[in-house]
Amino acid sequence: MIKVSEFFKEERLRKGLTIDQVAKATKIRPAFLTAIENGEYHKLPSSAYATGFVRNYAQFLGLSQNRMLALFRREYAGEKTTAVLPAGFSSSSDFPGRFFKLQQKIGLAALLFLAIF
């Protein structure tokens, strides 16, 4: 599978540019450019910023913005869907606490029922 990070890195190196040169021209932080070139999208501020960074970087390098954005969206969406369960459900320590709260509620309801009668 072709990755957008590979396109960017290869094209930048082919043109003999450094990350700092690209950062000055595009006004994108070098850390974000490095994250894009390494495919470390979790280091980017948000998906909206990441999309803008990819668009600007592609335009600067003379690459097709639509193609780079399509590749980026495919990679970014794939990275986000790797976790099946939310973080709270993946830990087994969360379940006993919820069960105990349920037992407390049942016990209080039983006491209230006995107190009324």
A tleap script that builds the chain and sets N, CA, C and O, in Angstrom:
source leaprc.protein.ff14SB
mol = sequence {
  NMET ILE LYS VAL SER GLU PHE PHE LYS GLU
  GLU ARG LEU ARG LYS GLY LEU THR ILE ASP
  GLN VAL ALA LYS ALA THR LYS ILE ARG PRO
  ALA PHE LEU THR ALA ILE GLU ASN GLY GLU
  TYR HIE LYS LEU PRO SER SER ALA TYR ALA
  THR GLY PHE VAL ARG ASN TYR ALA GLN PHE
  LEU GLY LEU SER GLN ASN ARG MET LEU ALA
  LEU PHE ARG ARG GLU TYR ALA GLY GLU LYS
  THR THR ALA VAL LEU PRO ALA GLY PHE SER
  SER SER SER ASP PHE PRO GLY ARG PHE PHE
  LYS LEU GLN GLN LYS ILE GLY LEU ALA ALA
  LEU LEU PHE LEU ALA ILE CPHE
}
set mol.1.N position { 0.836 -1.172 0.000 }
set mol.1.CA position { 0.000 0.000 0.000 }
set mol.1.C position { 0.890 1.247 0.000 }
set mol.1.O position { 1.822 1.356 0.797 }
set mol.2.N position { 0.601 2.153 -0.873 }
set mol.2.CA position { 1.362 3.395 -0.970 }
set mol.2.C position { 0.899 4.337 0.135 }
set mol.2.O position { -0.299 4.515 0.354 }
set mol.3.N position { 1.862 4.933 0.824 }
set mol.3.CA position { 1.536 5.843 1.923 }
set mol.3.C position { 1.880 7.268 1.536 }
set mol.3.O position { 2.851 7.527 0.825 }
set mol.4.N position { 1.054 8.188 2.025 }
set mol.4.CA position { 1.274 9.595 1.736 }
set mol.4.C position { 2.601 10.056 2.340 }
set mol.4.O position { 3.274 10.920 1.778 }
set mol.5.N position { 2.969 9.487 3.469 }
set mol.5.CA position { 4.233 9.863 4.111 }
set mol.5.C position { 5.421 9.551 3.204 }
set mol.5.O position { 6.379 10.323 3.145 }
set mol.6.N position { 5.360 8.427 2.501 }
set mol.6.CA position { 6.437 8.062 1.576 }
set mol.6.C position { 6.527 9.044 0.410 }
set mol.6.O position { 7.618 9.443 0.002 }
set mol.7.N position { 5.360 9.427 -0.120 }
set mol.7.CA position { 5.341 10.402 -1.215 }
set mol.7.C position { 6.013 11.702 -0.785 }
set mol.7.O position { 6.874 12.229 -1.489 }
set mol.8.N position { 5.617 12.206 0.363 }
set mol.8.CA position { 6.159 13.482 0.828 }
set mol.8.C position { 7.661 13.413 1.063 }
set mol.8.O position { 8.406 14.289 0.625 }
set mol.9.N position { 8.092 12.388 1.743 }
set mol.9.CA position { 9.514 12.283 2.066 }
set mol.9.C position { 10.363 12.124 0.803 }
set mol.9.O position { 11.390 12.785 0.647 }
set mol.10.N position { 9.924 11.246 -0.092 }
set mol.10.CA position { 10.680 11.024 -1.327 }
set mol.10.C position { 10.747 12.282 -2.186 }
set mol.10.O position { 11.798 12.603 -2.741 }
set mol.11.N position { 9.634 12.989 -2.294 }
set mol.11.CA position { 9.603 14.195 -3.118 }
set mol.11.C position { 10.457 15.295 -2.494 }
set mol.11.O position { 11.166 16.007 -3.204 }
set mol.12.N position { 10.395 15.436 -1.182 }
set mol.12.CA position { 11.214 16.449 -0.498 }
set mol.12.C position { 12.697 16.163 -0.693 }
set mol.12.O position { 13.475 17.071 -0.984 }
set mol.13.N position { 13.087 14.903 -0.534 }
set mol.13.CA position { 14.493 14.535 -0.709 }
set mol.13.C position { 14.921 14.673 -2.174 }
set mol.13.O position { 16.052 15.068 -2.456 }
set mol.14.N position { 14.020 14.348 -3.098 }
set mol.14.CA position { 14.331 14.479 -4.519 }
set mol.14.C position { 14.602 15.938 -4.887 }
set mol.14.O position { 15.448 16.229 -5.733 }
set mol.15.N position { 13.880 16.839 -4.245 }
set mol.15.CA position { 14.070 18.269 -4.512 }
set mol.15.C position { 15.207 18.868 -3.683 }
set mol.15.O position { 15.534 20.046 -3.830 }
set mol.16.N position { 15.806 18.052 -2.814 }
set mol.16.CA position { 16.944 18.512 -2.017 }
set mol.16.C position { 16.565 19.501 -0.926 }
set mol.16.O position { 17.349 20.389 -0.590 }
set mol.17.N position { 15.382 19.353 -0.378 }
set mol.17.CA position { 14.917 20.261 0.666 }
set mol.17.C position { 15.040 19.627 2.044 }
set mol.17.O position { 14.929 18.410 2.193 }
set mol.18.N position { 15.270 20.462 3.045 }
set mol.18.CA position { 15.284 19.986 4.432 }
set mol.18.C position { 13.925 20.275 5.059 }
set mol.18.O position { 13.129 21.049 4.528 }
set mol.19.N position { 13.682 19.641 6.191 }
set mol.19.CA position { 12.440 19.879 6.933 }
set mol.19.C position { 12.326 21.352 7.316 }
set mol.19.O position { 11.245 21.935 7.233 }
set mol.20.N position { 13.436 21.952 7.733 }
set mol.20.CA position { 13.410 23.364 8.131 }
set mol.20.C position { 13.064 24.280 6.967 }
set mol.20.O position { 12.336 25.256 7.145 }
set mol.21.N position { 13.569 23.983 5.791 }
set mol.21.CA position { 13.236 24.790 4.618 }
set mol.21.C position { 11.744 24.693 4.282 }
set mol.21.O position { 11.100 25.690 3.957 }
set mol.22.N position { 11.223 23.490 4.366 }
set mol.22.CA position { 9.801 23.288 4.097 }
set mol.22.C position { 8.964 23.994 5.167 }
set mol.22.O position { 7.938 24.603 4.859 }
set mol.23.N position { 9.409 23.908 6.423 }
set mol.23.CA position { 8.680 24.534 7.524 }
set mol.23.C position { 8.598 26.051 7.334 }
set mol.23.O position { 7.548 26.653 7.559 }
set mol.24.N position { 9.711 26.665 6.919 }
set mol.24.CA position { 9.709 28.117 6.696 }
set mol.24.C position { 8.791 28.505 5.543 }
set mol.24.O position { 8.101 29.522 5.614 }
set mol.25.N position { 8.779 27.720 4.510 }
set mol.25.CA position { 7.968 28.041 3.331 }
set mol.25.C position { 6.480 27.784 3.557 }
set mol.25.O position { 5.642 28.533 3.054 }
set mol.26.N position { 6.147 26.743 4.300 }
set mol.26.CA position { 4.738 26.365 4.488 }
set mol.26.C position { 4.136 26.882 5.784 }
set mol.26.O position { 2.918 26.846 5.962 }
set mol.27.N position { 4.983 27.363 6.693 }
set mol.27.CA position { 4.530 27.833 8.016 }
set mol.27.C position { 3.942 26.691 8.857 }
set mol.27.O position { 3.059 26.902 9.688 }
set mol.28.N position { 4.455 25.481 8.617 }
set mol.28.CA position { 4.065 24.304 9.403 }
set mol.28.C position { 5.250 23.948 10.286 }
set mol.28.O position { 6.388 23.921 9.815 }
set mol.29.N position { 5.001 23.681 11.537 }
set mol.29.CA position { 6.087 23.344 12.460 }
set mol.29.C position { 6.860 22.120 11.974 }
set mol.29.O position { 6.272 21.182 11.435 }
set mol.30.N position { 8.183 22.133 12.167 }
set mol.30.CA position { 8.985 20.973 11.751 }
set mol.30.C position { 8.537 19.666 12.413 }
set mol.30.O position { 8.595 18.605 11.791 }
set mol.31.N position { 8.094 19.740 13.663 }
set mol.31.CA position { 7.635 18.526 14.347 }
set mol.31.C position { 6.420 17.922 13.648 }
set mol.31.O position { 6.294 16.701 13.562 }
set mol.32.N position { 5.531 18.772 13.152 }
set mol.32.CA position { 4.349 18.274 12.458 }
set mol.32.C position { 4.710 17.704 11.089 }
set mol.32.O position { 4.144 16.698 10.663 }
set mol.33.N position { 5.647 18.344 10.405 }
set mol.33.CA position { 6.099 17.812 9.111 }
set mol.33.C position { 6.759 16.449 9.295 }
set mol.33.O position { 6.529 15.528 8.511 }
set mol.34.N position { 7.570 16.330 10.327 }
set mol.34.CA position { 8.221 15.051 10.616 }
set mol.34.C position { 7.186 13.987 10.949 }
set mol.34.O position { 7.304 12.842 10.512 }
set mol.35.N position { 6.170 14.363 11.723 }
set mol.35.CA position { 5.109 13.411 12.072 }
set mol.35.C position { 4.376 12.942 10.813 }
set mol.35.O position { 4.059 11.760 10.682 }
set mol.36.N position { 4.110 13.857 9.900 }
set mol.36.CA position { 3.433 13.478 8.649 }
set mol.36.C position { 4.315 12.545 7.834 }
set mol.36.O position { 3.836 11.541 7.306 }
set mol.37.N position { 5.602 12.870 7.727 }
set mol.37.CA position { 6.510 12.022 6.942 }
set mol.37.C position { 6.727 10.653 7.567 }
set mol.37.O position { 7.050 9.697 6.862 }
set mol.38.N position { 6.554 10.543 8.877 }
set mol.38.CA position { 6.723 9.257 9.550 }
set mol.38.C position { 5.407 8.511 9.735 }
set mol.38.O position { 5.388 7.397 10.258 }
set mol.39.N position { 4.303 9.128 9.306 }
set mol.39.CA position { 3.000 8.486 9.466 }
set mol.39.C position { 2.519 8.461 10.901 }
set mol.39.O position { 1.697 7.616 11.256 }
set mol.40.N position { 3.004 9.358 11.729 }
set mol.40.CA position { 2.631 9.420 13.152 }
set mol.40.C position { 1.551 10.484 13.333 }
set mol.40.O position { 1.795 11.543 13.910 }
set mol.41.N position { 0.369 10.186 12.836 }
set mol.41.CA position { -0.698 11.170 12.798 }
set mol.41.C position { -1.254 11.497 14.181 }
set mol.41.O position { -1.880 12.541 14.360 }
set mol.42.N position { -1.037 10.629 15.151 }
set mol.42.CA position { -1.502 10.915 16.507 }
set mol.42.C position { -0.753 12.094 17.134 }
set mol.42.O position { -1.195 12.635 18.147 }
set mol.43.N position { 0.376 12.496 16.543 }
set mol.43.CA position { 1.148 13.625 17.049 }
set mol.43.C position { 0.649 14.964 16.494 }
set mol.43.O position { 1.124 16.024 16.902 }
set mol.44.N position { -0.292 14.915 15.580 }
set mol.44.CA position { -0.839 16.141 14.990 }
set mol.44.C position { -1.981 16.659 15.867 }
set mol.44.O position { -2.643 15.877 16.550 }
set mol.45.N position { -2.211 17.970 15.850 }
set mol.45.CA position { -3.187 18.562 16.765 }
set mol.45.C position { -4.615 18.048 16.604 }
set mol.45.O position { -5.247 17.718 17.607 }
set mol.46.N position { -5.141 17.966 15.409 }
set mol.46.CA position { -6.493 17.460 15.164 }
set mol.46.C position { -6.604 17.063 13.701 }
set mol.46.O position { -5.706 17.328 12.902 }
set mol.47.N position { -7.713 16.428 13.364 }
set mol.47.CA position { -7.877 15.987 11.975 }
set mol.47.C position { -8.018 17.173 11.020 }
set mol.47.O position { -7.568 17.104 9.876 }
set mol.48.N position { -8.640 18.259 11.484 }
set mol.48.CA position { -8.780 19.439 10.625 }
set mol.48.C position { -7.417 20.057 10.327 }
set mol.48.O position { -7.121 20.389 9.179 }
set mol.49.N position { -6.587 20.210 11.361 }
set mol.49.CA position { -5.238 20.737 11.144 }
set mol.49.C position { -4.428 19.791 10.264 }
set mol.49.O position { -3.726 20.225 9.350 }
set mol.50.N position { -4.532 18.504 10.546 }
set mol.50.CA position { -3.767 17.514 9.788 }
set mol.50.C position { -4.123 17.572 8.304 }
set mol.50.O position { -3.239 17.496 7.451 }
set mol.51.N position { -5.401 17.705 7.994 }
set mol.51.CA position { -5.836 17.802 6.601 }
set mol.51.C position { -5.258 19.053 5.942 }
set mol.51.O position { -4.797 19.003 4.802 }
set mol.52.N position { -5.285 20.160 6.657 }
set mol.52.CA position { -4.704 21.394 6.128 }
set mol.52.C position { -3.211 21.284 5.906 }
set mol.52.O position { -2.685 21.766 4.904 }
set mol.53.N position { -2.519 20.636 6.863 }
set mol.53.CA position { -1.077 20.449 6.721 }
set mol.53.C position { -0.760 19.617 5.482 }
set mol.53.O position { 0.148 19.951 4.721 }
set mol.54.N position { -1.507 18.536 5.281 }
set mol.54.CA position { -1.274 17.661 4.129 }
set mol.54.C position { -1.547 18.422 2.832 }
set mol.54.O position { -0.790 18.311 1.868 }
set mol.55.N position { -2.621 19.187 2.818 }
set mol.55.CA position { -2.950 19.974 1.617 }
set mol.55.C position { -1.828 20.972 1.290 }
set mol.55.O position { -1.388 21.068 0.144 }
set mol.56.N position { -1.373 21.711 2.308 }
set mol.56.CA position { -0.312 22.700 2.093 }
set mol.56.C position { 1.008 22.051 1.690 }
set mol.56.O position { 1.709 22.550 0.810 }
set mol.57.N position { 1.337 20.953 2.327 }
set mol.57.CA position { 2.588 20.256 2.023 }
set mol.57.C position { 2.565 19.730 0.589 }
set mol.57.O position { 3.553 19.845 -0.137 }
set mol.58.N position { 1.420 19.148 0.185 }
set mol.58.CA position { 1.294 18.637 -1.182 }
set mol.58.C position { 1.414 19.768 -2.192 }
set mol.58.O position { 2.086 19.618 -3.212 }
set mol.59.N position { 0.777 20.885 -1.923 }
set mol.59.CA position { 0.844 22.030 -2.829 }
set mol.59.C position { 2.272 22.554 -2.942 }
set mol.59.O position { 2.735 22.876 -4.036 }
set mol.60.N position { 2.963 22.636 -1.813 }
set mol.60.CA position { 4.333 23.125 -1.814 }
set mol.60.C position { 5.253 22.226 -2.641 }
set mol.60.O position { 6.119 22.716 -3.366 }
set mol.61.N position { 5.061 20.915 -2.529 }
set mol.61.CA position { 5.911 19.974 -3.250 }
set mol.61.C position { 5.481 19.763 -4.698 }
set mol.61.O position { 6.181 19.101 -5.464 }
set mol.62.N position { 4.339 20.321 -5.074 }
set mol.62.CA position { 3.866 20.162 -6.442 }
set mol.62.C position { 3.191 18.832 -6.691 }
set mol.62.O position { 3.136 18.369 -7.830 }
set mol.63.N position { 2.680 18.210 -5.647 }
set mol.63.CA position { 1.966 16.940 -5.766 }
set mol.63.C position { 0.468 17.208 -5.855 }
set mol.63.O position { 0.002 18.283 -5.479 }
set mol.64.N position { -0.272 16.245 -6.345 }
set mol.64.CA position { -1.721 16.371 -6.456 }
set mol.64.C position { -2.346 16.425 -5.060 }
set mol.64.O position { -2.242 15.477 -4.282 }
set mol.65.N position { -2.990 17.538 -4.764 }
set mol.65.CA position { -3.607 17.698 -3.441 }
set mol.65.C position { -4.718 16.673 -3.231 }
set mol.65.O position { -4.823 16.092 -2.151 }
set mol.66.N position { -5.538 16.447 -4.237 }
set mol.66.CA position { -6.647 15.496 -4.109 }
set mol.66.C position { -6.145 14.079 -3.852 }
set mol.66.O position { -6.686 13.363 -3.010 }
set mol.67.N position { -5.111 13.682 -4.580 }
set mol.67.CA position { -4.576 12.328 -4.403 }
set mol.67.C position { -3.940 12.171 -3.022 }
set mol.67.O position { -4.143 11.157 -2.354 }
set mol.68.N position { -3.172 13.174 -2.595 }
set mol.68.CA position { -2.514 13.106 -1.288 }
set mol.68.C position { -3.539 13.117 -0.157 }
set mol.68.O position { -3.378 12.410 0.838 }
set mol.69.N position { -4.590 13.918 -0.310 }
set mol.69.CA position { -5.638 13.947 0.715 }
set mol.69.C position { -6.391 12.627 0.777 }
set mol.69.O position { -6.755 12.168 1.861 }
set mol.70.N position { -6.627 12.017 -0.373 }
set mol.70.CA position { -7.303 10.718 -0.391 }
set mol.70.C position { -6.454 9.656 0.304 }
set mol.70.O position { -6.968 8.867 1.097 }
set mol.71.N position { -5.169 9.638 0.010 }
set mol.71.CA position { -4.272 8.678 0.665 }
set mol.71.C position { -4.202 8.946 2.163 }
set mol.71.O position { -4.226 8.024 2.978 }
set mol.72.N position { -4.114 10.231 2.506 }
set mol.72.CA position { -4.040 10.591 3.921 }
set mol.72.C position { -5.301 10.170 4.667 }
set mol.72.O position { -5.213 9.604 5.756 }
set mol.73.N position { -6.461 10.438 4.098 }
set mol.73.CA position { -7.721 10.074 4.765 }
set mol.73.C position { -7.821 8.578 4.970 }
set mol.73.O position { -8.312 8.121 6.002 }
set mol.74.N position { -7.358 7.809 3.992 }
set mol.74.CA position { -7.389 6.356 4.124 }
set mol.74.C position { -6.493 5.910 5.267 }
set mol.74.O position { -6.884 5.061 6.067 }
set mol.75.N position { -5.295 6.475 5.350 }
set mol.75.CA position { -4.373 6.118 6.435 }
set mol.75.C position { -4.892 6.602 7.780 }
set mol.75.O position { -4.857 5.866 8.766 }
set mol.76.N position { -5.367 7.821 7.819 }
set mol.76.CA position { -5.825 8.423 9.071 }
set mol.76.C position { -7.039 7.688 9.610 }
set mol.76.O position { -7.131 7.446 10.814 }
set mol.77.N position { -7.973 7.328 8.737 }
set mol.77.CA position { -9.154 6.581 9.152 }
set mol.77.C position { -8.761 5.188 9.625 }
set mol.77.O position { -9.335 4.681 10.589 }
set mol.78.N position { -7.800 4.568 8.968 }
set mol.78.CA position { -7.336 3.244 9.380 }
set mol.78.C position { -6.683 3.271 10.743 }
set mol.78.O position { -6.830 2.335 11.529 }
set mol.79.N position { -5.963 4.337 11.022 }
set mol.79.CA position { -5.309 4.466 12.320 }
set mol.79.C position { -6.339 4.661 13.429 }
set mol.79.O position { -6.147 4.164 14.539 }
set mol.80.N position { -7.415 5.366 13.150 }
set mol.80.CA position { -8.423 5.644 14.162 }
set mol.80.C position { -9.311 4.441 14.438 }
set mol.80.O position { -9.867 4.350 15.532 }
set mol.81.N position { -9.470 3.512 13.500 }
set mol.81.CA position { -10.372 2.382 13.689 }
set mol.81.C position { -9.670 1.149 14.235 }
set mol.81.O position { -10.294 0.091 14.319 }
set mol.82.N position { -8.419 1.239 14.604 }
set mol.82.CA position { -7.738 0.055 15.118 }
set mol.82.C position { -8.234 -0.326 16.496 }
set mol.82.O position { -8.215 -1.509 16.838 }
set mol.83.N position { -8.674 0.618 17.294 }
set mol.83.CA position { -9.202 0.312 18.616 }
set mol.83.C position { -10.685 -0.006 18.484 }
set mol.83.O position { -11.462 0.831 18.024 }
set mol.84.N position { -11.080 -1.212 18.885 }
set mol.84.CA position { -12.460 -1.644 18.732 }
set mol.84.C position { -13.321 -1.120 19.878 }
set mol.84.O position { -14.418 -0.610 19.651 }
set mol.85.N position { -12.827 -1.246 21.100 }
set mol.85.CA position { -13.585 -0.811 22.266 }
set mol.85.C position { -13.065 0.514 22.792 }
set mol.85.O position { -11.874 0.800 22.671 }
set mol.86.N position { -13.935 1.326 23.373 }
set mol.86.CA position { -13.454 2.536 24.034 }
set mol.86.C position { -12.543 2.182 25.193 }
set mol.86.O position { -12.594 1.065 25.708 }
set mol.87.N position { -11.715 3.121 25.601 }
set mol.87.CA position { -10.709 2.854 26.634 }
set mol.87.C position { -11.331 2.342 27.935 }
set mol.87.O position { -10.744 1.478 28.587 }
set mol.88.N position { -12.476 2.838 28.322 }
set mol.88.CA position { -13.115 2.418 29.568 }
set mol.88.C position { -13.561 0.974 29.569 }
set mol.88.O position { -13.610 0.344 30.626 }
set mol.89.N position { -13.884 0.439 28.410 }
set mol.89.CA position { -14.359 -0.929 28.327 }
set mol.89.C position { -13.243 -1.939 28.128 }
set mol.89.O position { -13.466 -3.140 28.284 }
set mol.90.N position { -12.071 -1.486 27.794 }
set mol.90.CA position { -10.987 -2.423 27.538 }
set mol.90.C position { -10.334 -2.896 28.833 }
set mol.90.O position { -9.646 -3.917 28.828 }
set mol.91.N position { -10.528 -2.190 29.929 }
set mol.91.CA position { -9.940 -2.567 31.208 }
set mol.91.C position { -10.951 -3.361 32.018 }
set mol.91.O position { -12.083 -2.914 32.202 }
set mol.92.N position { -10.562 -4.520 32.497 }
set mol.92.CA position { -11.486 -5.353 33.264 }
set mol.92.C position { -11.724 -4.799 34.664 }
set mol.92.O position { -12.671 -5.213 35.332 }
set mol.93.N position { -10.887 -3.874 35.120 }
set mol.93.CA position { -11.061 -3.319 36.462 }
set mol.93.C position { -12.282 -2.405 36.545 }
set mol.93.O position { -12.722 -2.086 37.650 }
set mol.94.N position { -12.836 -1.977 35.428 }
set mol.94.CA position { -13.998 -1.097 35.452 }
set mol.94.C position { -15.287 -1.853 35.783 }
set mol.94.O position { -16.216 -1.259 36.332 }
set mol.95.N position { -15.363 -3.116 35.471 }
set mol.95.CA position { -16.597 -3.852 35.637 }
set mol.95.C position { -16.955 -4.148 37.095 }
set mol.95.O position { -18.125 -3.989 37.443 }
set mol.96.N position { -16.050 -4.560 37.962 }
set mol.96.CA position { -16.451 -4.834 39.344 }
set mol.96.C position { -17.022 -3.608 40.048 }
set mol.96.O position { -17.951 -3.746 40.844 }
set mol.97.N position { -16.504 -2.425 39.783 }
set mol.97.CA position { -17.015 -1.215 40.415 }
set mol.97.C position { -18.449 -0.935 40.019 }
set mol.97.O position { -19.241 -0.501 40.856 }
set mol.98.N position { -18.794 -1.162 38.807 }
set mol.98.CA position { -20.166 -0.947 38.351 }
set mol.98.C position { -21.102 -1.978 38.974 }
set mol.98.O position { -22.233 -1.656 39.338 }
set mol.99.N position { -20.635 -3.203 39.095 }
set mol.99.CA position { -21.445 -4.258 39.689 }
set mol.99.C position { -21.712 -3.934 41.150 }
set mol.99.O position { -22.827 -4.134 41.632 }
set mol.100.N position { -20.713 -3.441 41.859 }
set mol.100.CA position { -20.873 -3.111 43.272 }
set mol.100.C position { -21.886 -1.986 43.445 }
set mol.100.O position { -22.684 -2.021 44.381 }
set mol.101.N position { -21.870 -1.012 42.582 }
set mol.101.CA position { -22.835 0.079 42.664 }
set mol.101.C position { -24.252 -0.448 42.459 }
set mol.101.O position { -25.190 0.027 43.099 }
set mol.102.N position { -24.411 -1.413 41.581 }
set mol.102.CA position { -25.712 -2.014 41.339 }
set mol.102.C position { -26.184 -2.747 42.584 }
set mol.102.O position { -27.360 -2.661 42.939 }
set mol.103.N position { -25.286 -3.471 43.257 }
set mol.103.CA position { -25.642 -4.163 44.490 }
set mol.103.C position { -26.068 -3.173 45.570 }
set mol.103.O position { -27.016 -3.433 46.311 }
set mol.104.N position { -25.374 -2.041 45.665 }
set mol.104.CA position { -25.742 -1.021 46.647 }
set mol.104.C position { -27.137 -0.485 46.377 }
set mol.104.O position { -27.923 -0.306 47.308 }
set mol.105.N position { -27.448 -0.233 45.141 }
set mol.105.CA position { -28.765 0.289 44.786 }
set mol.105.C position { -29.857 -0.718 45.122 }
set mol.105.O position { -30.913 -0.336 45.626 }
set mol.106.N position { -29.622 -1.974 44.856 }
set mol.106.CA position { -30.611 -3.006 45.160 }
set mol.106.C position { -30.795 -3.115 46.672 }
set mol.106.O position { -31.917 -3.256 47.159 }
set mol.107.N position { -29.692 -3.047 47.406 }
set mol.107.CA position { -29.768 -3.112 48.869 }
set mol.107.C position { -30.525 -1.932 49.451 }
set mol.107.O position { -31.340 -2.111 50.356 }
set mol.108.N position { -30.275 -0.744 48.957 }
set mol.108.CA position { -30.995 0.436 49.434 }
set mol.108.C position { -32.474 0.356 49.100 }
set mol.108.O position { -33.320 0.747 49.905 }
set mol.109.N position { -32.787 -0.148 47.918 }
set mol.109.CA position { -34.188 -0.300 47.538 }
set mol.109.C position { -34.889 -1.309 48.453 }
set mol.109.O position { -36.041 -1.112 48.839 }
set mol.110.N position { -34.190 -2.378 48.790 }
set mol.110.CA position { -34.770 -3.393 49.689 }
set mol.110.C position { -34.993 -2.812 51.090 }
set mol.110.O position { -36.029 -3.063 51.705 }
set mol.111.N position { -34.032 -2.041 51.594 }
set mol.111.CA position { -34.189 -1.419 52.914 }
set mol.111.C position { -35.352 -0.425 52.914 }
set mol.111.O position { -36.135 -0.374 53.863 }
set mol.112.N position { -35.455 0.347 51.864 }
set mol.112.CA position { -36.542 1.305 51.752 }
set mol.112.C position { -37.880 0.593 51.702 }
set mol.112.O position { -38.851 1.043 52.310 }
set mol.113.N position { -37.936 -0.509 50.983 }
set mol.113.CA position { -39.161 -1.311 50.888 }
set mol.113.C position { -39.540 -1.857 52.262 }
set mol.113.O position { -40.710 -1.812 52.644 }
set mol.114.N position { -38.556 -2.373 53.011 }
set mol.114.CA position { -38.833 -2.902 54.356 }
set mol.114.C position { -39.233 -1.796 55.313 }
set mol.114.O position { -40.086 -2.010 56.174 }
set mol.115.N position { -38.640 -0.624 55.185 }
set mol.115.CA position { -38.954 0.479 56.080 }
set mol.115.C position { -40.385 0.968 55.857 }
set mol.115.O position { -41.052 1.376 56.808 }
set mol.116.N position { -40.850 0.931 54.649 }
set mol.116.CA position { -42.220 1.375 54.348 }
set mol.116.C position { -43.221 0.411 54.927 }
set mol.116.O position { -44.261 0.844 55.424 }
set mol.117.N position { -42.950 -0.903 54.885 }
set mol.117.CA position { -43.869 -1.895 55.404 }
set mol.117.C position { -43.495 -2.201 56.825 }
set mol.117.O position { -44.145 -3.023 57.471 }
savepdb mol mol.pdb
quit
